[in-house]
């Protein structure tokens, strides 16, 4: 059975914003390794549209960017959206019955499946489907933005914590 993991970069004041701060090379390498080992990803529409950046090669990319793009392209992706009519390569659209589709996905797959996006994580948290939360805490204060927990604040139990690179702490929680 697959495990659903919601993990994102987070500011000290609780916000996610891929435009406000980025991973350093060590953390980016960590994300490459994570993507290479995942059984797939489940995206909300907005996060999927952001991640479509990795569909096309860019001349300014270095080795790490190309490695991440290759891992991302290889992964099966499920995109939860009522407004999209089609999705890119190696992706399937989930339009109806979110709970049924995700329960089926967890039952049919093995390994770790990433949940990408706080709005989607909100819905999956309400349904009790997220198995693990990974917070990559950065020493940045934004003062506004999209919160990591866009909805219910589940009771959590800390499983592990570790430092990645010079400034980031990864906190791993499971539902209590």
C-alpha positions, 0 to 999 in steps of 0.5 A: 500500500502506498503512503501519501506524503505532503511536504513543502518548503515553509517560512518560519511564520507558516507560509509556502511560496515558491517565488519568495525563497528557493532551496539551496543546492544541498536541499535541491539535491535532496529533492532530486533524490526524493523525486527519483524514489517516489512512486508518483505525485498527486497535484492540485491544479495550481501546483501542477501548473507551476510544476509544468515548468519541468516539462520543457528543457531550458538552456540555462539549466545545469546538471541538477535541474536536468536531473530533477526534470528527468525524475519529474517527467518519469513519475506518474502524476495524478492531477485533481481538477474540475477545470482542466480538460487535459493534462500533460505526459505521464499524467491522469486527470482526477475530476470526480470522487477524490476520496475514492480515486485516492483510496484506490491509488493508495491500494494499487501502488507501493511506495511513497506518493507525494501530495503537492499543494496546500489546497489539495493537502487540505482536502486530503487531510479532511479525508484522513488520507495523508500519512505523513507531513514533511515541513522543510523549515527555512529561516525566512519570514514572509508575513503573508501568503498561502499557509502550509495548513490551508484548512484543518490543523490535524493533531500530529506527532513528531517522528523525526527531525534533521538538518538539510544543508546549512539553514533548513530543518526537515520536520517529519510528522504523522497524524496522532 
